[in-house]
Amino acid sequence: MDKKTITKIEELKEYLKKVEYLGSSISLLHWDSVVNMPKEAIEYRSEMIGYLTGESYKLTTSEKMKEFIDYFSGIEDLDHLTKAMIENITKDYNYATKIPEAEYVQYEIDKALSQSAWEEAKKKKDFSIFKPHLAKMIAYNKKFSEYWGFAGNKYDGLLDIYEPGMITERLDAVFGELRESLVDLLKRIKNSNIKTDDTFLKGNYSVESQRKLGETILGQIGYDYEKRGRIDVSEHPFTTNFGNKDVRITTKYDTSDFRPAIFSMIHEGGHGIYEQNIPDELEGTSLGSGASMGMHESQSRFYENILGKSMEFWSYFYPEFHETYKELEGVDLILFYRAINCVEPSLIRIDADELTYSLHIIIRYEMEKLLINSDIDIDDVPMLWNEKYKEYLGVEPENDADGVLQDVHWSGGDFGYFPTYALGNLYGAQIFNKLKEEIPDWNQKIYSGDFSFITKWLKENVHQYGATLKPAELIKKVTGEELSAKYFIEYLNDKFGKLYGV
């Protein structure tokens, strides 16, 4: 590259730093809103966030940004990082500018009304209250997808927001295979003579004891909460970051059951480790984050489930839990392991066990495709939802609150988001399979309390690339194969087949 181009790249990075500063400021305000902010401050806080969001939008869609895009579009000998950077800012620019401003403003207004209507509908267990607002959210998203150039399968445009490069045809194949295998495994477990019980884990677990044990686990698995992170409390656990040196997680404690807090800390810790391992060099490139929502979920679900609910993991950590809680007196490791891996089909996604969780996601994916491509009448949504739950999970909602109204996502127009949760399971299992190949004594290391090799391997193979690679490129680079459902299916059949003797 010539000197002019090199100089232009540095100018672009400085410009993108301003966008990052605004984004981090908005994220910090959101974090404070749910962790520390007094309730009376909400109106002024909303104004602050609104103002900064507007300023960020101006930078992202400015003439200056267009000049950068135009300048680099005609240069062929760019390095991989710069190409990825230009592709990313071009996509963001097009997504923001192709929607007419007046229409987007109205969308934001209607979205607020939709979310309010959803809350009322869920409280009253009445889908009809939410129905006209859902219809509006669907209509908006269909139009937006068309604006972005997805005239065929409009759902592809929405998938591309959260999982760049993913298309419906590909998802249909992997999710179809996954659905059939999960339904079959679940039927075999239901017919098994072996039954598991987790009710004995209910007890009286102090917040302080849960916090200390959670911090011990997080520190051991590689989340740096002393110098580059912190753990706080919020209604719904989440991870947020302001660069790789300030990555914060939250949890929620339940004094009657330690599992929600402990496993949410491990889950969010997985997200946090990913962000803490993003290289410094990606600062100011717009690529200093995870490759996608699905790839991010692969890390959190790997740590929470594949690692955090394994026998190897608890062989090391259980003695401290056993010593801390009198409720676990007389409960040996095997009984404990069976309890934390208990399979019980349920109506509510967020309460689902590791095996059935992906079926909840597949149901939502199938519903979203139908809605966005106008293949279902909106009046039939609750009925079809209930039918799918009966078919796939063997349970049926008695009301809309436990059925189609249980999630907030559709009220905010977030179509295309749900599939990333299940994709995370698939990516995670496929990556884990490769890790086991390269580190044959992985389980012995975990038994002895050595987790550093896991984070080191993931940093070298996944985290270091940030968002410079699309998910399909990254999974191929890490494992040598395209995304496949078979590794997650094999993992579940092996784990739960042994647990239930099927």
Secondary structure, 3 states (H helix, E strand, C coil): CCHHHHHHHHHHHHHHHHHHHHHHHHHHHHHHHHHCCCHHHHHHHHHHHHHHHHHHHHHHCCHHHHHHHHHHHCCCCCCHHHHHHHHHHHHHHHHHHCCCHHHHHHHHHHHHHHHHHHHHHHHHCCHHHHHHHHHHHHHHHHHHHHHCCCCCCHHHHHHHHHCCCCCHHHHHHHHHHHHHHHHHHHHHHHCCCCCCCCHHHCCCCCHHHHHHHHHHHHHHHCCCCCCCEEEEECCCCCEEECCCCCEEEEECCCCCCCHHHHHHHHHHHHHHHHHHCCCHHHCCCCCCCCCCHHHHHHHHHHHHHHHCCCHHHHHHHHHHHHHHCHHHCCCCHHHHHHHHCCCCCCCCHHHCCCCCHHHHHHHHHHHHHHHHCCCCCHHHHHHHHHHHHHHHHCCCCCCCCCCCCCCCHHHHCCCCCCHHHHHHHHHHHHHHHHHHHHCCCHHHHHHCCCCHHHHHHHHHHCHHHCCCCCHHHHHHHHHCCCCCCHHHHHHHHHHHHHHHCC
